[in-house]
């Protein structure tokens, strides 16, 4: 077994055929581990970071595992910055389901080789692997290996929501409550009675205008709440423009628009990989909120996807009533943070965990008014902190 290091996109691209073969054999592989997602992400957001992708090769030089890592610096306290390892795609709040793909059966060898490499090959303070699926083969093997080596390691779980979809639309409707089933038919018929309704799927010739629509509707949707939304960032708009074209060429883009009387009033931007579609961004015209245009568009998209063989619709991180109404199940992502023992990274992770435990203790014991005040002060402090990637 040997480790090969890739430190530029040009070098990494030479691994592409083997990379795609690895993903095809990795259970649970998602679009967020593909070249088509990570390369444009790095092109837009990678400035100031150093690529450090590790490929594990077996004795016949076959790729058996991939760790798409990047090294960045993170301010911790005034005058104190840490060298942080994390997964490509992390830091801009655009990616979930980030993982380290591996061929089944090589998990232990891969994690051992990864930690051996990190022990001596590069300088780093702590590693943060965020939004690993809870079923990640490498994630679970890595936690066992870290425990065996007595490295400092902490995990944090956060919810994600998804719908397991059956073979037909009629079967899917039976998974919903009678109330939600009734809403789909009622709201769709009402919209079609009031307007000339047209559903559109983004194509290469319409991609630019469709993205402009998404950016505008997303801004308008959040503007009602007094917020700017995700696409205030010019970098994020650039990323969506670059990644959309690459995904569209692979048949991996599920970009849908709803028009009423030739006016675009709702948009939903999703990604398809194998039989899963990931719902990433959406927007709607607040002037048509009473017509439930976003709701009607999602119902149409789900029906289309079921007919095209999609078997999971993934809402990604979070759980709330707007997702639960579609018959979601709830799983967990795992944030895995670790450092070598007796290092400043280890002490930092321990202090962060201690502060989090202290916060939980205070929350359960302080009067509600006092806790609310502390929580508001903390939110204000977070707003003035600069994000890792803007």
Secondary structure, DSSP 8 states (H G I E B T S, - for coil): -EEEEE-SHHHHHTTHHHHHHHHHTSTT--GGGSHHHHHHHHHHH-TT-EEEEEEEE-TT--EEEEEEEEEEEEEEETTEEEEEEEETTTTSS---S----B-TT-HHHHHHHHHHHHHHSS--SEEEEEEEETT-HHHHHHHHHHHHHT-EEEEEEEEEEEEE--SSHHHHHHHS-HHHHHHHHHHHHHHHHHS-EEEEE--TTTHHHHHHHHHHHHHHHHHTTT---GGGSHHHHHHHHHHHHHHHHHT-EEEEEEEETTEEEEEEEEEEETTEEEEEEEEE-GGGGGGTHHHHHHHHHHHHHHHTT--EEEEEE---HHHHTT--EEEEEEEEEEE-TTSHHHHHHHHHHHHHHHHHHHHHHS-HHHHHHHHHHHHHHHHHS--S--
